């Protein structure tokens, strides 16, 4: 990735953060912390990596993403709106009755969402199913998944970890948005995950660790993952919960946070 | 041919003409006799190990990827262990996961109380739009498998694995959601479901006939959607209804019939099945007697029920 491309993606990430902060701020409450921490991951995937078609969201030969931490939907909605999957005005309908943009991702409501998620721990299994379906059909398209570090408390994640490596799903590339926080506190206090990279490696994955807010580093890790021929890939992205949202960044209570539009405007201005 | 052999044979028949059919096990391939499917379609068969939640989640992903997945495990695990996965990744996400919960109720026999699903129907029935199928014999299973596969949504299939019996001639046609009339009688309607209880309902009708009581027997091979019309028609015609199920009397067929009659055709109802008890080990004969599921035991309750209402 050259400097200009990196700059382009960083600008996109900034815009996605602003849109996400505004979307939740106009509503008054939402999952700002976990939506901010994975912005660079989603930006890299949707603006550089994934083959998707906003005009034809269910096109068969597309790459797919399962946002297993479904509560980070708002960040993904900002991206999908920007790419033209649906009108930008929809962003202001977050969680309104009858909306197409619910708090947690819903494939039947939102164009561009590839799997319904929300009950933590389930998305990686679904991603395996999608990857197996592609293998059955000899499709080259990849399956991406993003899970949370808090979500990795769920046993089903590790059932899926075993299965993906058993089936040698090199068409599956997953990210852990390791923002070190969960609802009740720091992950190290609530349920210590210890060395996540080592865990995934011991489960048979090609596991890497990167700064999850450094798009260049994420991109290099992704390129290495794409070169892997035998194993599924896990990129443990070290992130900061609430990253880039002035009043939320690193604040323990930022999981599902109450704030108003004035605060949102301040935070958006602070991003420049 | 037993239930599991019929199941696998039908899966292979369907898969021969439809490349979307996939099969998943959770370390119970031996139990469900699905090896022939794996041998024939190795690319479309997945044994995920002892991980039922992951199995159902993967099945949902296969469905989202355009496949028609059939996943098998014991009914206790299908309902209790993988409920959230089936509910959310399967049903809520509007996928097409076909989940077999095997060895329902007393058919779990020596596996005992930990493995004896007497609550799976109650759990599954609350899932919006889920189709629940409980065939009485291999012919019924055979008559329903293609409809199960092509129903546009999730299906829960409840049946024992090993036993053989014949209620219907091979080739009998079945329609999802339409109950079968197995016997006509004017005095009482016996509404039964499943491999264990449909034959007992027929036997009960014989015993009642010997006492001069003529019973109609209905086989609710589909518990959801329930055949409300046929139920109401027979309730009107006979004035009394008895449900028979290898399940708790709460929330399963008895619950469904009570809800339906209450809404459409209020009729005196006797629900027979397991009443506020957990499972236990034993032979099927012991268990059926102990829970009062044999024709002889059921008669003891039906006769006073009918006399009380006369």
Interface residues (C-beta under 8 A of the other chain):
Chain A: X60 X66 X106 X107 X108 X114 X115 X116 X118 X119 X121 X122 X124 X125 X126 X127 X128 X129 X130 X131 X132 X133 X134 X135 X136 X137 X155 X156 X159 X160 X162 X163 X166 X167
Chain B: X19 X22 X43 X44 X46 X48 X49 X51 X53 X54 X56 X57 X58 X59 X60 X61 X62 X63 X64 X65 X66 X67 X69 X84 X85 X88 X89 X92 X93 X94
